[in-house]
Amino acid sequence: METANQARVDALEAEYQSKKVSRDQLAATIPTAIVKEYESIRRARKGTGLTKMAKAGSGYRCTACNVQLPMHVAQQVHQASKVVRCPSCGRILWKGE
């Protein structure tokens, strides 16, 4: 049973290292200041530094904290000219696809 468990741990470690390499390559294409801001938020918010903005009735809400967003915040997210954070939880808002 210990050898099976060790094999599972080794497989998970290999998968983690593979995903870490992909993540580091992607992070290299993003401005350093934004990556640092994201990492800071992620550490403060238990692993979630980015969240999607979702349509909710006639407005929009943060999917992480479920707070209704002010219209000017939603407009800034849609314009995508700068990094916009949720006024309630502080996570970076993403408009989705």
N, C-alpha and C positions, 0 to 999 in steps of 0.2 A: 504494500500500500504506500510506503514511503517513496519508492521509486516512481510509482505512478504520479504521486503528488509532485515530486521534483520535476518530472517531465512536464507536467502541467505548468508549473512555475517557470520553467525554462522557456516554454512556448509563449507564455504571456510576456516574459521579458523580451523575447525576440520581437514580438508584435509591437511592444511599447517602443523599442529602439527604432523600428522601421517607421512608426508613426511620428516619432520625435524628429527623425531626419526630414520627413516630408514637411512637418510643421516649421522646422527651422529654415527650410528652403523657401517656404511661403512667407515667413516673417521677414526674410531678407529683402523681399520686394515691397515691404510697407515701410514708410518713414519711421525712423527710430523713436521719435517722440511719441507717436501713436502706439507703438508696441509697448513702450514703457508705461504709458497711461493705462493701456489694457491690462498689462500684468499687475499693476498696482490695484486696479479695481477687482481683478480676478482673485487676488489674494485676500482682499477685504470682504469679498462677497462669496466665499466658500466655493470658488472654482468657476463662477459664472460672471464674466466681465462684459459680455455682449448679449443683447436680447433683441428680439424682433418686435417691431411695432405692428400691432394688428388693428384692423378696422373693427370698430365697435359701434354699431348704430350709425349715428351721424358724425361720430368723432373717431379718435384713435386711442389705444391704450397700450401700456407697457405690458408685455406678456410675462415679465419676471415678477413684478409687484402688483400687477392688475390695476394700476392707477390710470384714470382717464387723463390723457395728456392735453395740455393747452394747445390750441390750434396753431399758435406761432411755433411751438416746438415741433409739431407734426410737419409743418411746412418746411422747417429747417432740415428735417430728416429727409424729406422728399427732394429737396434741392441738392442735397449731398455735397455742399460746398465746404463743410467743416464737420468735425466730430461733434455729435450732439449727445448729451447725457440726459437720462431720465431725471426730472427734477425731484422725484421721490426717492428712488433707490440708488441713483448715481451710475447705473450701468450705461454703457454705450448703446445707443439705439440704432437698429438696422431696419431698413424699410422692407426687407424681404425681397422676393423675386416677383 
